[in-house]
Amino acid sequence: MRTRGTLRLATRGSTLARRQASLVQEALKDRRYEAELVTVETTGDQIRDELIHRLGKTGAFVRELDERVLEGDLDGAIHSMKDMPTEQPQELITAAVPERGAPGDALVTPDGSTLEELPDGATVGTSSLRRRAQLLSERPNLEIEPLRGNVDTRLEKLLAPALQAEHQERTEADKERKGNTGDEDFEPEFDRTADEWFDGLSELEKQALGREVETEYDAIVLAQAGLERSGLEHYVEYQELPTSTFVPAPGQGALAVTATDGETAREIQSAIDHPRSRVETTVERSILAELGGGCIAPVGIYAVLQGEYVHASVTVFDRDGKESVTGSRDLPVETHAEAAREFARDLSERGAATLIERARDDADGTDNTDVAEDDKPMGK
């Protein structure tokens, strides 16, 4: 029953974006607000043949949504926080940060292998330079290959080779079974026919079976929150990577609702803002803004509220994970934003600025964000 009017909120159209927007919609509904989700295509959604770090602009998945809000067409916009640039138009504010999901990364393998168990030379898929640097820092003998697409697309690309090989084996076994129909001593290799095996597959596996294989991945890395919000975590084997060594992207796992400063924004904040998540992500984004390297350098920033302090951890790598500047600090809650900026300045003086500048030179003016987990157009 509508009691407080309908809020019209912008969202991207990908499956994951819609699922995340539905979380916000349900949270508002619990507070007796009706929310209508309006799909808006973004620049990032239109890129079909480039990795997102070559787009050349920040906020590829954000700008068009916020523009609709600034123009007055919509009441707010729902974003994955890690996609948001640290600078926003003055008229726009982050009205709410709902309770954060899992902040870390997950390593997904076809057989449940851990990072330590992957063989030398194993191919790991990711288009995030942060994840690439962290993987190579831990396992320099890995081969890191680009990977983009929806969460389900990425998983299908991982699962496809093994499933297709098994399907071929079962098809050949079916032929052998038919050729030995009258042989009482013949023992089939498989208990089920290829068709029976296919019928028992999940929808994800069935889609993977028909996917064209360009690169055979031994593992892929993606955000755990994206995996869980897609509802696919029960269909794959994965390892939660420790946030101590695989420090997440700032804001990873968090959503944000932007709106123009005013009564509507205050109502949204009162209804669904999660103070702890806001404090932690404010620290992360303040450090990122001060470092100035979020779009061009492999940077991980993770903050955890612990009583009167916010424990912040930061890693800044070169692109191959060979050099890094790391640090952690307990920041007072009362001054968490300014304390975060001071921490970032200290890290810059310790060498983070040098690594970021080197990454800027390497990038040759192109963007290098952590790739959104649901880049729909590349899911082919």
N, C-alpha and C positions, 0 to 999 in steps of 0.2 A: 504494500500500500504506500503510495507516494505521500509523504508528509512534509518534506522539505524541498520539493522541487527536484528537477532532473539536471544533473551535471553532465555536460557533453565533453568527453575526454578523448583526445587524439591518441592513436596508437599506430605502430607499424602493422603491416598486414601479415607478417610471417606467423607461422604456427606458434613459435615460442613467444613472440611479442604479444600475440592475442592471449595466450595462456597467462602470461605475466600481467597483462592488463586486466584479465578476469579476476586475478587475486585482489587487485585494487578495487575493482567493481564490487566484489563480494564483501570486502572490508567496509566499504562505504554503505553497502546494503545493510550490514549488521548495525550500523549507526543510523539507519532509517533514511539514507539518501539513495535516491535512484541515480544510476549512472549509465549513460549511453556511450558506447565505444564507437568512435568514428575512425575508420581506417584512412591513413594518409601515406602515400608513397613518398619515399625519401630519395635523395641523391644516391645514398649507399645502396638502396634497393635496385637502382638502375644500372649498376656496374656489373658487366657480364664477363669481362675478360681481363680484369686487373685485380690484383690483391689490394686489399683496402689501404695498406700502407703506401700505395702508389697513387692514391686519390689526389693528394696535394692539398687537401683541405681538412680542417678539424670539424668534427660534428656531422659527419656524413649521414648519420642515422638520426639526427636530432633536429636540424635547422628547420626543415619544412613543418614539422609538428609545432614547434614553438612559434613559427611565423603565423600559423593559423590562430594561435592563442593571442598573439600581439595584435592581430587584425580584428579581434573580437568575435571571430566565427565560433570559437570553442572556449570552454571554461578552463581547460587545463590540458596537459599532455603527460603521458606516462612514458618514462624512459628507463632503460637499463643505465644505472648511474655511471658505469665505467665508459659508456659511449659519450657522455656529456663533456663538452669542453669546460675548462675551469672558469672561463670568462663568459658571462651571460649579459644580455641586454639589461640596462638599469631597471627597466619597467618590469622585468621578469624575476621571480623569486622561486626558490625551491619550497613549495608550499608544504610538502610532506615527504618524509622518508619512512615508508612502512618498515615493519620488522624485517631485518635482513635475512636472506637465505644463507646457505653454505657459502663461505667466502673463497674456498680453496679450489684447486684444480684436481682433476681426476685423470689417471692414466687408464685407458681402456685397451684391452687386448682380446683377441679371439679366444684364448685358452686360459685366461686368468693369470698370466705371468706378471710378476712385479717388475719394476724398473731395474732392480738388481739382477733379475733373472733373464732379461733380454740378452740375446747373444751379441757379441761384437759385430758391428756393422749393421745392426737392426735398423730398419727404417721407421721413423716416428713422424707422424703427420701433425703439423700445426702451422698456422700462418701468423702466429704471434711471435714477435722478436723477443719479447720477455721470456716466453716459454722456451723458445729456441736457446737463448743464452743460458737459462737455468738448467735445461737438459744437458747441454754440452759442458756446463760447469761440473755436473755430477757424473756424466758419462760422455767424455770426449770422443769415444769410439763409436758413437751413434751417428746415423745418417738422418738429418732432419729435412723433410720434404714439405712443400706447401700443401695446405689442406683448407678448403673453404666450403661453405654450404650450411644448410640447416643442420641441426643436431642429428636428425635422422639420416640426412644425406651423408654426413661424416661417418656415422656408424655403419651405414650400408657399404661405404667404400672400404672400411676396415674388414667387414665380415665377408665381402663378396668372394675373394679368391678361394678361401677354404670351403665355403658352401658350394661354389661352382665345381671345385675339384671333387667334392664328395658326391655331388649330383651326377657327375660324369662316371664316377666309379660305380654308383648304384645303377645307372642306366646300362653300363656294360655288364654288370652282374645280372640284371634282368634278362638281357639277351642270352647270357650263358644259362640262366635258369630255364628259359624257354627251350633252349637247344638240348637240354637234358631232362625233359619232362618225363620220359619213360625210364630213367635210370634211378632205381631205388637206392643206390649207394651215394647218389649225388647229394652233397651238403651245400646249400646256398651260402654265399659269403655274408649276406645280410638277412635279418629276420623279416624285414619289411621291403616291399617293392619301392621303387623310386617315387611312384605316385603316393603311396601310403606315407612315406617319409616326408614328402612335400606337404601333404595335408596336415602333418603335425608341426610344421614350422610356424613361428610367430609371423605376424604381418611384416615386421621389420626384416626378418630373414628372407621372406618371400620376395620383398622388394630388392634386397641385396642380391638375390640369386639372378635377377634380370639386369643388374647394373653392369655397364661396360667398365672393365678394369684398365686403368691407365697406369696407376702406381700401386704396387702391393705393399701395404703398410703392415708392419708387425705390431704397431701400437699407435694410438692417437692420444692427444691431450686436449681436454676441453674443460670448461668451468663445471664444477660439480653441480652448482645451482641450475645451470642450463639443462644438464642431464636429468636432474630430478624433476624440474618443472615441465620437461617434455614428457614425463611419465615413462621413460624408456630405461630407467636404471635397473629394472627387474629383468631385462632381457639381455643384458651384457655383463661381462666380468670386468670389474674395475678396481683400481687401487686409489685410495685418497692420498694425494701427495702432501707431505707435511708442509704447513705454512711457514715453518722455520727456515726451510731451504728453498721451497718454491713459494716465495712471498707473493701473494696475489696482486693483481692489478688494483689500483685504488678504486674503491667502490664496487669491486666485484661481488656479485651476489645480492647487491642492493638495488632497489627500484627508487625512482624519484618522480614526484608529480610536480610539474612546474605550472605556474599560474601568474597572472599579473598581480601586483601588490594591491591588496584590497580585501573586502569582506569575504569574497569567495575563497581566497587563499587562506584566510584565517579560519574559515569553517572547515576546509579540507585538513588543515593542520590539526585543529582540535579533534577531528574525527579519527584520523588514521596515522598521525605522526608517531613514530616510535623514538623516544628521546635517546635511548642508548645507541640505536643505529645512526641517528643523526649526529651525535657527538663523534662516534668512531669514523664515520665517513667524512665529516667536516675536517677532522685531523688529517685523514689521508689526502683529501683534495687540497687542503692548505699546503701540505708538503709538496704535492705535485705542482701546484701553481708557483710556488717559490723556486723549485728546482727548474721549472720551465722545460722539462724534458719528456713529458708524457707522450708527445706525438712523434718523437724522433729517436728515443733511446729506450733500451730494455730496462724499465723501472718497475720494481715491486714495492708496494707500500701497504702495510697492514697495521691496523690499530685495534686494541682491545681495551674496553673500559674495565678498570680494576679498582673499585672503591673510589678513592679521591684522586686517582691518577688514570691516565690513558697511556697504556704501554704501546709505543709505536716502533715498528721495525721497518727498515728500508734497505733495499739492495739496488744498486745501480751497476749494470754490467756494460762491458763492450759487447759488440754484436756476436762474438764467438764464445762468450762466457769465460774468456781467459783472464780478464782483469775485472775487478769489481771494487766498489766502495760499499761497505755495509755498516750499519749502525742501529742501535736501539736506545730508546730513552723513555723514562716515565715523565709524562707531561701533566701538570696540574689541570684538573677538570675546569677550574674557574677561569683559566686563561688558555684553554686548550688550542684555540686557533692561532693566537700569537705565539704561543710556545712551540707549536708545530712549525711555524714559519722560521723561528729562530733555530730550531733543530735542522731544518733544511739548509739554512745558510751555513751552519757548521759543516754539514755534509759536503756542501759545495766547496768550501775551503779545503776540505780533506781530499778533494780530487774528483768529486762527483761532477762538478762543473766541467772539468777537463774531459771526462768520458762522454758527457752529453754533447759537448762541442764537437768532439770527434765523431759522434754519431750523426750530428747535424751535417758535418762535412761528407760523411759516407752516404747519407741519404740524398745529398745533392738537391735539397729543397723539397723532397717529397715527404708525405705524411707516413706515420708508422705506428698507428694505434693498435692496441690489442683488437684483433678481428672480432666483430660481433658474432655471437654464437648462432645467429639465425639468419645469415646472409642468404636470403631466399633465392636470388637470381642465379647464384652459382650452384645451386642444388640440382645439377643435371647429370 
